[in-house]
Amino acid sequence: MLDTARIDCPYCGESFDIEVDCSAGSQQYVEDCTVCCQPILITTRCDDDGALLGVSVTREND
Ligand SMILES: [Zn+2]
């Protein structure tokens, strides 16, 4: 099951949508910003039913 979440790039501040797959539970992964192409560390939080609880983003290099 794919959810869509809106995030703000921690580098350029641009907002864009990402697809989040909660079938594997909470995850942490890196995805490049669609605007400035820098690596964003994305943390997703999902509940046991596969529902998306929240998404947080940080710079990968911090
Ligand atoms: Zn960016």
N, CA, C, O and the ligand as a Tripos MOL2 file, in Angstrom:
@<TRIPOS>MOLECULE
protein
  249   247    63     0     0
PROTEIN
NO_CHARGES

@<TRIPOS>ATOM
      1 N           0.8520   -1.1960    0.0000 N.3       1 MET1
      2 CA          0.0000    0.0000    0.0000 C.3       1 MET1
      3 C           0.8850    1.2430    0.0000 C.2       1 MET1
      4 O           1.7430    1.4140    0.8660 O.2       1 MET1
      5 N           0.6640    2.0830   -0.9640 N.am      2 LEU2
      6 CA          1.4660    3.2930   -1.0650 C.3       2 LEU2
      7 C           0.6850    4.5030   -0.5740 C.2       2 LEU2
      8 O          -0.4650    4.7240   -0.9530 O.2       2 LEU2
      9 N           1.3440    5.2790    0.2810 N.am      3 ASP3
     10 CA          0.8030    6.5560    0.7050 C.3       3 ASP3
     11 C           1.6320    7.6620    0.0710 C.2       3 ASP3
     12 O           2.7800    7.4440   -0.3160 O.2       3 ASP3
     13 N           1.0600    8.8200   -0.0310 N.am      4 THR4
     14 CA          1.8080    9.9600   -0.5180 C.3       4 THR4
     15 C           1.9710   10.9660    0.6070 C.2       4 THR4
     16 O           1.0120   11.2870    1.3090 O.2       4 THR4
     17 N           3.1850   11.4600    0.7740 N.am      5 ALA5
     18 CA          3.4480   12.4490    1.8110 C.3       5 ALA5
     19 C           4.1420   13.6440    1.1800 C.2       5 ALA5
     20 O           4.9320   13.5020    0.2470 O.2       5 ALA5
     21 N           3.8360   14.8200    1.7020 N.am      6 ARG6
     22 CA          4.4940   16.0290    1.2170 C.3       6 ARG6
     23 C           5.6270   16.3900    2.1690 C.2       6 ARG6
     24 O           5.4270   16.4830    3.3800 O.2       6 ARG6
     25 N           6.8070   16.5890    1.6160 N.am      7 ILE7
     26 CA          7.9550   16.9620    2.4370 C.3       7 ILE7
     27 C           8.5660   18.2480    1.9040 C.2       7 ILE7
     28 O           8.3490   18.6290    0.7540 O.2       7 ILE7
     29 N           9.3360   18.9110    2.7660 N.am      8 ASP8
     30 CA         10.0930   20.0930    2.3720 C.3       8 ASP8
     31 C          11.5670   19.7160    2.3210 C.2       8 ASP8
     32 O          12.1050   19.1750    3.2870 O.2       8 ASP8
     33 N          12.2080   19.9920    1.2230 N.am      9 CYS9
     34 CA         13.6300   19.7040    1.0980 C.3       9 CYS9
     35 C          14.4200   20.5130    2.1300 C.2       9 CYS9
     36 O          14.2560   21.7300    2.2130 O.2       9 CYS9
     37 N          15.2900   19.8400    2.9290 N.am     10 PRO10
     38 CA         16.0760   20.5650    3.9430 C.3      10 PRO10
     39 C          17.2110   21.3880    3.3330 C.2      10 PRO10
     40 O          17.8710   22.1420    4.0490 O.2      10 PRO10
     41 N          17.4450   21.2640    2.0640 N.am     11 TYR11
     42 CA         18.4910   22.0430    1.4010 C.3      11 TYR11
     43 C          17.9160   23.2820    0.7230 C.2      11 TYR11
     44 O          18.3380   24.4030    1.0070 O.2      11 TYR11
     45 N          16.9590   23.0790   -0.1670 N.am     12 CYS12
     46 CA         16.4690   24.1930   -0.9800 C.3      12 CYS12
     47 C          15.0830   24.6640   -0.5440 C.2      12 CYS12
     48 O          14.6110   25.6990   -1.0160 O.2      12 CYS12
     49 N          14.4130   23.9110    0.3630 N.am     13 GLY13
     50 CA         13.1350   24.3540    0.8910 C.3      13 GLY13
     51 C          11.9480   24.0750   -0.0150 C.2      13 GLY13
     52 O          10.8180   24.4420    0.3100 O.2      13 GLY13
     53 N          12.1880   23.4400   -1.1270 N.am     14 GLU14
     54 CA         11.1170   23.1520   -2.0710 C.3      14 GLU14
     55 C          10.2280   22.0230   -1.5380 C.2      14 GLU14
     56 O          10.7310   21.0590   -0.9610 O.2      14 GLU14
     57 N           8.9180   22.1410   -1.7270 N.am     15 SER15
     58 CA          7.9990   21.0850   -1.3020 C.3      15 SER15
     59 C           7.7150   20.1520   -2.4590 C.2      15 SER15
     60 O           7.5040   20.5930   -3.5890 O.2      15 SER15
     61 N           7.7100   18.8530   -2.1710 N.am     16 PHE16
     62 CA          7.2880   17.9140   -3.2000 C.3      16 PHE16
     63 C           6.7520   16.6570   -2.5230 C.2      16 PHE16
     64 O           6.9560   16.4320   -1.3300 O.2      16 PHE16
     65 N           6.0720   15.8580   -3.3100 N.am     17 ASP17
     66 CA          5.4350   14.6540   -2.7900 C.3      17 ASP17
     67 C           6.3420   13.4410   -2.9800 C.2      17 ASP17
     68 O           7.0280   13.3020   -3.9930 O.2      17 ASP17
     69 N           6.3210   12.5740   -1.9790 N.am     18 ILE18
     70 CA          7.0260   11.3020   -2.1000 C.3      18 ILE18
     71 C           6.0220   10.1830   -1.8690 C.2      18 ILE18
     72 O           4.9920   10.3710   -1.2230 O.2      18 ILE18
     73 N           6.3390    9.0360   -2.4020 N.am     19 GLU19
     74 CA          5.5140    7.8600   -2.1490 C.3      19 GLU19
     75 C           6.1320    7.0660   -1.0130 C.2      19 GLU19
     76 O           7.3360    6.8100   -1.0040 O.2      19 GLU19
     77 N           5.3020    6.6790   -0.0600 N.am     20 VAL20
     78 CA          5.7640    5.9530    1.1200 C.3      20 VAL20
     79 C           5.0780    4.5940    1.1590 C.2      20 VAL20
     80 O           3.8550    4.4890    1.0590 O.2      20 VAL20
     81 N           5.8920    3.5610    1.3060 N.am     21 ASP21
     82 CA          5.3620    2.2040    1.3930 C.3      21 ASP21
     83 C           5.4170    1.7580    2.8480 C.2      21 ASP21
     84 O           6.4970    1.5030    3.3810 O.2      21 ASP21
     85 N           4.2660    1.6640    3.4870 N.am     22 CYS22
     86 CA          4.2110    1.2910    4.8970 C.3      22 CYS22
     87 C           4.0590   -0.2160    5.1010 C.2      22 CYS22
     88 O           3.9270   -0.6710    6.2370 O.2      22 CYS22
     89 N           4.0760   -0.9790    4.0400 N.am     23 SER23
     90 CA          3.8730   -2.4220    4.2020 C.3      23 SER23
     91 C           5.0350   -3.0690    4.9540 C.2      23 SER23
     92 O           4.8700   -4.1390    5.5400 O.2      23 SER23
     93 N           6.1950   -2.4410    4.9440 N.am     24 ALA24
     94 CA          7.3650   -2.9760    5.6460 C.3      24 ALA24
     95 C           7.6000   -2.2640    6.9690 C.2      24 ALA24
     96 O           8.6560   -2.4410    7.5760 O.2      24 ALA24
     97 N           6.6470   -1.4640    7.4330 N.am     25 GLY25
     98 CA          6.8000   -0.7540    8.6950 C.3      25 GLY25
     99 C           7.6000    0.5260    8.5290 C.2      25 GLY25
    100 O           7.8140    1.0110    7.4180 O.2      25 GLY25
    101 N           8.0370    1.0640    9.6650 N.am     26 SER26
    102 CA          8.7860    2.3130    9.6400 C.3      26 SER26
    103 C          10.1310    2.1010    8.9590 C.2      26 SER26
    104 O          10.7690    1.0620    9.1300 O.2      26 SER26
    105 N          10.5530    3.0920    8.1870 N.am     27 GLN27
    106 CA         11.7870    2.9520    7.4230 C.3      27 GLN27
    107 C          12.5890    4.2380    7.4570 C.2      27 GLN27
    108 O          12.0750    5.3150    7.7600 O.2      27 GLN27
    109 N          13.8750    4.0890    7.1350 N.am     28 GLN28
    110 CA         14.7460    5.2460    6.9490 C.3      28 GLN28
    111 C          15.5270    5.0050    5.6630 C.2      28 GLN28
    112 O          16.1340    3.9490    5.4870 O.2      28 GLN28
    113 N          15.5090    5.9760    4.7770 N.am     29 TYR29
    114 CA         16.1950    5.8080    3.5120 C.3      29 TYR29
    115 C          16.5310    7.1700    2.9370 C.2      29 TYR29
    116 O          16.0560    8.2020    3.4100 O.2      29 TYR29
    117 N          17.3590    7.1490    1.9110 N.am     30 VAL30
    118 CA         17.8000    8.3850    1.2820 C.3      30 VAL30
    119 C          17.1520    8.5060   -0.0860 C.2      30 VAL30
    120 O          17.1250    7.5600   -0.8740 O.2      30 VAL30
    121 N          16.6240    9.7150   -0.3460 N.am     31 GLU31
    122 CA         16.0550    9.9780   -1.6560 C.3      31 GLU31
    123 C          16.5450   11.3430   -2.1130 C.2      31 GLU31
    124 O          16.5950   12.2900   -1.3270 O.2      31 GLU31
    125 N          16.9010   11.4380   -3.3670 N.am     32 ASP32
    126 CA         17.3980   12.7120   -3.8720 C.3      32 ASP32
    127 C          16.2530   13.6900   -4.0830 C.2      32 ASP32
    128 O          15.1810   13.3180   -4.5600 O.2      32 ASP32
    129 N          16.4960   14.9480   -3.7210 N.am     33 CYS33
    130 CA         15.5140   16.0020   -3.9710 C.3      33 CYS33
    131 C          15.2540   16.1000   -5.4720 C.2      33 CYS33
    132 O          16.1810   16.0580   -6.2810 O.2      33 CYS33
    133 N          13.9850   16.2300   -5.8250 N.am     34 THR34
    134 CA         13.6640   16.3230   -7.2460 C.3      34 THR34
    135 C          14.0670   17.6650   -7.8400 C.2      34 THR34
    136 O          14.1390   17.8110   -9.0610 O.2      34 THR34
    137 N          14.3320   18.6460   -6.9780 N.am     35 VAL35
    138 CA         14.6590   19.9920   -7.4520 C.3      35 VAL35
    139 C          16.1680   20.2240   -7.4560 C.2      35 VAL35
    140 O          16.7350   20.5980   -8.4830 O.2      35 VAL35
    141 N          16.8310   20.0000   -6.2960 N.am     36 CYS36
    142 CA         18.2570   20.3170   -6.2150 C.3      36 CYS36
    143 C          19.1400   19.0680   -6.2200 C.2      36 CYS36
    144 O          20.3660   19.1780   -6.2140 O.2      36 CYS36
    145 N          18.5290   17.8920   -6.2320 N.am     37 CYS37
    146 CA         19.2450   16.6160   -6.3930 C.3      37 CYS37
    147 C          20.1750   16.2810   -5.2310 C.2      37 CYS37
    148 O          21.0700   15.4490   -5.3860 O.2      37 CYS37
    149 N          19.9850   16.9050   -4.0780 N.am     38 GLN38
    150 CA         20.8160   16.5650   -2.9290 C.3      38 GLN38
    151 C          20.1480   15.4450   -2.1370 C.2      38 GLN38
    152 O          18.9260   15.3030   -2.1740 O.2      38 GLN38
    153 N          20.9480   14.6430   -1.4170 N.am     39 PRO39
    154 CA         20.3950   13.4640   -0.7310 C.3      39 PRO39
    155 C          19.6700   13.8320    0.5620 C.2      39 PRO39
    156 O          20.2590   14.4140    1.4730 O.2      39 PRO39
    157 N          18.4080   13.4910    0.6290 N.am     40 ILE40
    158 CA         17.5750   13.7710    1.8010 C.3      40 ILE40
    159 C          17.3730   12.4680    2.5660 C.2      40 ILE40
    160 O          16.9690   11.4540    1.9960 O.2      40 ILE40
    161 N          17.6610   12.5100    3.8690 N.am     41 LEU41
    162 CA         17.4230   11.3470    4.7220 C.3      41 LEU41
    163 C          15.9700   11.3930    5.1950 C.2      41 LEU41
    164 O          15.5750   12.2850    5.9460 O.2      41 LEU41
    165 N          15.1940   10.4290    4.7480 N.am     42 ILE42
    166 CA         13.7600   10.3970    5.0250 C.3      42 ILE42
    167 C          13.4750    9.3150    6.0520 C.2      42 ILE42
    168 O          13.8980    8.1690    5.8950 O.2      42 ILE42
    169 N          12.7520    9.6840    7.1080 N.am     43 THR43
    170 CA         12.3330    8.7150    8.1180 C.3      43 THR43
    171 C          10.8150    8.6450    8.1020 C.2      43 THR43
    172 O          10.1430    9.6600    8.2860 O.2      43 THR43
    173 N          10.2710    7.4540    7.8830 N.am     44 THR44
    174 CA          8.8180    7.2890    7.8800 C.3      44 THR44
    175 C           8.4030    6.5160    9.1220 C.2      44 THR44
    176 O           9.0860    5.5850    9.5480 O.2      44 THR44
    177 N           7.2790    6.9130    9.6910 N.am     45 ARG45
    178 CA          6.7280    6.2070   10.8460 C.3      45 ARG45
    179 C           5.3660    5.6440   10.4560 C.2      45 ARG45
    180 O           4.4830    6.3710   10.0000 O.2      45 ARG45
    181 N           5.2170    4.3570   10.6420 N.am     46 CYS46
    182 CA          3.9800    3.6810   10.2720 C.3      46 CYS46
    183 C           3.4690    2.8760   11.4610 C.2      46 CYS46
    184 O           4.2540    2.3940   12.2770 O.2      46 CYS46
    185 N           2.1520    2.7360   11.5540 N.am     47 ASP47
    186 CA          1.6160    1.9080   12.6330 C.3      47 ASP47
    187 C           1.5070    0.4530   12.1710 C.2      47 ASP47
    188 O           1.8290    0.1270   11.0290 O.2      47 ASP47
    189 N           1.0540   -0.4000   13.0640 N.am     48 ASP48
    190 CA          1.0300   -1.8320   12.7710 C.3      48 ASP48
    191 C           0.0570   -2.1920   11.6580 C.2      48 ASP48
    192 O           0.1600   -3.2690   11.0700 O.2      48 ASP48
    193 N          -0.8820   -1.3070   11.3630 N.am     49 ASP49
    194 CA         -1.8570   -1.5740   10.3110 C.3      49 ASP49
    195 C          -1.3890   -1.0640    8.9500 C.2      49 ASP49
    196 O          -2.1140   -1.1690    7.9610 O.2      49 ASP49
    197 N          -0.1740   -0.5100    8.9030 N.am     50 GLY50
    198 CA          0.3480   -0.0160    7.6500 C.3      50 GLY50
    199 C          -0.0880    1.3940    7.3120 C.2      50 GLY50
    200 O           0.0440    1.8270    6.1670 O.2      50 GLY50
    201 N          -0.6080    2.1190    8.3010 N.am     51 ALA51
    202 CA         -1.0110    3.5030    8.0690 C.3      51 ALA51
    203 C           0.1640    4.4320    8.3470 C.2      51 ALA51
    204 O           0.9160    4.2320    9.3000 O.2      51 ALA51
    205 N           0.3100    5.4340    7.5160 N.am     52 LEU52
    206 CA          1.4030    6.3880    7.6690 C.3      52 LEU52
    207 C           1.0920    7.3610    8.7980 C.2      52 LEU52
    208 O           0.0560    8.0260    8.7830 O.2      52 LEU52
    209 N           2.0020    7.4460    9.7880 N.am     53 LEU53
    210 CA          1.8140    8.3560   10.9190 C.3      53 LEU53
    211 C           2.5280    9.6760   10.6850 C.2      53 LEU53
    212 O           2.0400   10.7290   11.0960 O.2      53 LEU53
    213 N           3.6700    9.6280   10.0330 N.am     54 GLY54
    214 CA          4.3960   10.8710    9.8110 C.3      54 GLY54
    215 C           5.6920   10.6310    9.0740 C.2      54 GLY54
    216 O           6.1870    9.5060    9.0000 O.2      54 GLY54
    217 N           6.2320   11.7000    8.5310 N.am     55 VAL55
    218 CA          7.4860   11.6460    7.7840 C.3      55 VAL55
    219 C           8.3590   12.7890    8.2670 C.2      55 VAL55
    220 O           7.8900   13.9200    8.3960 O.2      55 VAL55
    221 N           9.6280   12.5030    8.5340 N.am     56 SER56
    222 CA         10.5530   13.5780    8.8660 C.3      56 SER56
    223 C          11.7420   13.5180    7.9200 C.2      56 SER56
    224 O          12.1240   12.4490    7.4440 O.2      56 SER56
    225 N          12.3170   14.6800    7.6570 N.am     57 VAL57
    226 CA         13.4340   14.7560    6.7220 C.3      57 VAL57
    227 C          14.5930   15.5140    7.3600 C.2      57 VAL57
    228 O          14.3810   16.4890    8.0820 O.2      57 VAL57
    229 N          15.8150   15.0660    7.0930 N.am     58 THR58
    230 CA         17.0140   15.7610    7.5390 C.3      58 THR58
    231 C          18.0490   15.6920    6.4290 C.2      58 THR58
    232 O          17.9320   14.8960    5.4970 O.2      58 THR58
    233 N          19.0570   16.5330    6.5440 N.am     59 ARG59
    234 CA         20.1740   16.4480    5.6170 C.3      59 ARG59
    235 C          20.9720   15.1900    5.9090 C.2      59 ARG59
    236 O          21.2020   14.8460    7.0680 O.2      59 ARG59
    237 N          21.3860   14.5160    4.8690 N.am     60 GLU60
    238 CA         22.1270   13.2810    5.0760 C.3      60 GLU60
    239 C          23.4790   13.5610    5.7170 C.2      60 GLU60
    240 O          24.0050   12.7120    6.4360 O.2      60 GLU60
    241 N          24.0410   14.7170    5.4740 N.am     61 ASN61
    242 CA         25.4110   14.9970    5.8950 C.3      61 ASN61
    243 C          25.5310   15.4920    7.3340 C.2      61 ASN61
    244 O          26.6440   15.5760    7.8540 O.2      61 ASN61
    245 N          24.4210   15.8210    7.9910 N.am     62 ASP62
    246 CA         24.4880   16.3410    9.3580 C.3      62 ASP62
    247 C          24.8000   15.2370   10.3680 C.2      62 ASP62
    248 O          24.8930   15.5040   11.5660 O.2      62 ASP62
    249 ZN         16.1510   20.4240   -2.7390 Zn       63 ZN63
@<TRIPOS>BOND
     1     1     2 1
     2     2     3 1
     3     3     4 2
     4     3     5 am
     5     5     6 1
     6     6     7 1
     7     7     8 2
     8     7     9 am
     9     9    10 1
    10    10    11 1
    11    11    12 2
    12    11    13 am
    13    13    14 1
    14    14    15 1
    15    15    16 2
    16    15    17 am
    17    17    18 1
    18    18    19 1
    19    19    20 2
    20    19    21 am
    21    21    22 1
    22    22    23 1
    23    23    24 2
    24    23    25 am
    25    25    26 1
    26    26    27 1
    27    27    28 2
    28    27    29 am
    29    29    30 1
    30    30    31 1
    31    31    32 2
    32    31    33 am
    33    33    34 1
    34    34    35 1
    35    35    36 2
    36    35    37 am
    37    37    38 1
    38    38    39 1
    39    39    40 2
    40    39    41 am
    41    41    42 1
    42    42    43 1
    43    43    44 2
    44    43    45 am
    45    45    46 1
    46    46    47 1
    47    47    48 2
    48    47    49 am
    49    49    50 1
    50    50    51 1
    51    51    52 2
    52    51    53 am
    53    53    54 1
    54    54    55 1
    55    55    56 2
    56    55    57 am
    57    57    58 1
    58    58    59 1
    59    59    60 2
    60    59    61 am
    61    61    62 1
    62    62    63 1
    63    63    64 2
    64    63    65 am
    65    65    66 1
    66    66    67 1
    67    67    68 2
    68    67    69 am
    69    69    70 1
    70    70    71 1
    71    71    72 2
    72    71    73 am
    73    73    74 1
    74    74    75 1
    75    75    76 2
    76    75    77 am
    77    77    78 1
    78    78    79 1
    79    79    80 2
    80    79    81 am
    81    81    82 1
    82    82    83 1
    83    83    84 2
    84    83    85 am
    85    85    86 1
    86    86    87 1
    87    87    88 2
    88    87    89 am
    89    89    90 1
    90    90    91 1
    91    91    92 2
    92    91    93 am
    93    93    94 1
    94    94    95 1
    95    95    96 2
    96    95    97 am
    97    97    98 1
    98    98    99 1
    99    99   100 2
   100    99   101 am
   101   101   102 1
   102   102   103 1
   103   103   104 2
   104   103   105 am
   105   105   106 1
   106   106   107 1
   107   107   108 2
   108   107   109 am
   109   109   110 1
   110   110   111 1
   111   111   112 2
   112   111   113 am
   113   113   114 1
   114   114   115 1
   115   115   116 2
   116   115   117 am
   117   117   118 1
   118   118   119 1
   119   119   120 2
   120   119   121 am
   121   121   122 1
   122   122   123 1
   123   123   124 2
   124   123   125 am
   125   125   126 1
   126   126   127 1
   127   127   128 2
   128   127   129 am
   129   129   130 1
   130   130   131 1
   131   131   132 2
   132   131   133 am
   133   133   134 1
   134   134   135 1
   135   135   136 2
   136   135   137 am
   137   137   138 1
   138   138   139 1
   139   139   140 2
   140   139   141 am
   141   141   142 1
   142   142   143 1
   143   143   144 2
   144   143   145 am
   145   145   146 1
   146   146   147 1
   147   147   148 2
   148   147   149 am
   149   149   150 1
   150   150   151 1
   151   151   152 2
   152   151   153 am
   153   153   154 1
   154   154   155 1
   155   155   156 2
   156   155   157 am
   157   157   158 1
   158   158   159 1
   159   159   160 2
   160   159   161 am
   161   161   162 1
   162   162   163 1
   163   163   164 2
   164   163   165 am
   165   165   166 1
   166   166   167 1
   167   167   168 2
   168   167   169 am
   169   169   170 1
   170   170   171 1
   171   171   172 2
   172   171   173 am
   173   173   174 1
   174   174   175 1
   175   175   176 2
   176   175   177 am
   177   177   178 1
   178   178   179 1
   179   179   180 2
   180   179   181 am
   181   181   182 1
   182   182   183 1
   183   183   184 2
   184   183   185 am
   185   185   186 1
   186   186   187 1
   187   187   188 2
   188   187   189 am
   189   189   190 1
   190   190   191 1
   191   191   192 2
   192   191   193 am
   193   193   194 1
   194   194   195 1
   195   195   196 2
   196   195   197 am
   197   197   198 1
   198   198   199 1
   199   199   200 2
   200   199   201 am
   201   201   202 1
   202   202   203 1
   203   203   204 2
   204   203   205 am
   205   205   206 1
   206   206   207 1
   207   207   208 2
   208   207   209 am
   209   209   210 1
   210   210   211 1
   211   211   212 2
   212   211   213 am
   213   213   214 1
   214   214   215 1
   215   215   216 2
   216   215   217 am
   217   217   218 1
   218   218   219 1
   219   219   220 2
   220   219   221 am
   221   221   222 1
   222   222   223 1
   223   223   224 2
   224   223   225 am
   225   225   226 1
   226   226   227 1
   227   227   228 2
   228   227   229 am
   229   229   230 1
   230   230   231 1
   231   231   232 2
   232   231   233 am
   233   233   234 1
   234   234   235 1
   235   235   236 2
   236   235   237 am
   237   237   238 1
   238   238   239 1
   239   239   240 2
   240   239   241 am
   241   241   242 1
   242   242   243 1
   243   243   244 2
   244   243   245 am
   245   245   246 1
   246   246   247 1
   247   247   248 2
@<TRIPOS>SUBSTRUCTURE
     1 MET1         2 RESIDUE 1 A MET
     2 LEU2         6 RESIDUE 1 A LEU
     3 ASP3        10 RESIDUE 1 A ASP
     4 THR4        14 RESIDUE 1 A THR
     5 ALA5        18 RESIDUE 1 A ALA
     6 ARG6        22 RESIDUE 1 A ARG
     7 ILE7        26 RESIDUE 1 A ILE
     8 ASP8        30 RESIDUE 1 A ASP
     9 CYS9        34 RESIDUE 1 A CYS
    10 PRO10       38 RESIDUE 1 A PRO
    11 TYR11       42 RESIDUE 1 A TYR
    12 CYS12       46 RESIDUE 1 A CYS
    13 GLY13       50 RESIDUE 1 A GLY
    14 GLU14       54 RESIDUE 1 A GLU
    15 SER15       58 RESIDUE 1 A SER
    16 PHE16       62 RESIDUE 1 A PHE
    17 ASP17       66 RESIDUE 1 A ASP
    18 ILE18       70 RESIDUE 1 A ILE
    19 GLU19       74 RESIDUE 1 A GLU
    20 VAL20       78 RESIDUE 1 A VAL
    21 ASP21       82 RESIDUE 1 A ASP
    22 CYS22       86 RESIDUE 1 A CYS
    23 SER23       90 RESIDUE 1 A SER
    24 ALA24       94 RESIDUE 1 A ALA
    25 GLY25       98 RESIDUE 1 A GLY
    26 SER26      102 RESIDUE 1 A SER
    27 GLN27      106 RESIDUE 1 A GLN
    28 GLN28      110 RESIDUE 1 A GLN
    29 TYR29      114 RESIDUE 1 A TYR
    30 VAL30      118 RESIDUE 1 A VAL
    31 GLU31      122 RESIDUE 1 A GLU
    32 ASP32      126 RESIDUE 1 A ASP
    33 CYS33      130 RESIDUE 1 A CYS
    34 THR34      134 RESIDUE 1 A THR
    35 VAL35      138 RESIDUE 1 A VAL
    36 CYS36      142 RESIDUE 1 A CYS
    37 CYS37      146 RESIDUE 1 A CYS
    38 GLN38      150 RESIDUE 1 A GLN
    39 PRO39      154 RESIDUE 1 A PRO
    40 ILE40      158 RESIDUE 1 A ILE
    41 LEU41      162 RESIDUE 1 A LEU
    42 ILE42      166 RESIDUE 1 A ILE
    43 THR43      170 RESIDUE 1 A THR
    44 THR44      174 RESIDUE 1 A THR
    45 ARG45      178 RESIDUE 1 A ARG
    46 CYS46      182 RESIDUE 1 A CYS
    47 ASP47      186 RESIDUE 1 A ASP
    48 ASP48      190 RESIDUE 1 A ASP
    49 ASP49      194 RESIDUE 1 A ASP
    50 GLY50      198 RESIDUE 1 A GLY
    51 ALA51      202 RESIDUE 1 A ALA
    52 LEU52      206 RESIDUE 1 A LEU
    53 LEU53      210 RESIDUE 1 A LEU
    54 GLY54      214 RESIDUE 1 A GLY
    55 VAL55      218 RESIDUE 1 A VAL
    56 SER56      222 RESIDUE 1 A SER
    57 VAL57      226 RESIDUE 1 A VAL
    58 THR58      230 RESIDUE 1 A THR
    59 ARG59      234 RESIDUE 1 A ARG
    60 GLU60      238 RESIDUE 1 A GLU
    61 ASN61      242 RESIDUE 1 A ASN
    62 ASP62      246 RESIDUE 1 A ASP
    63 ZN63       249 GROUP 0 **** ****
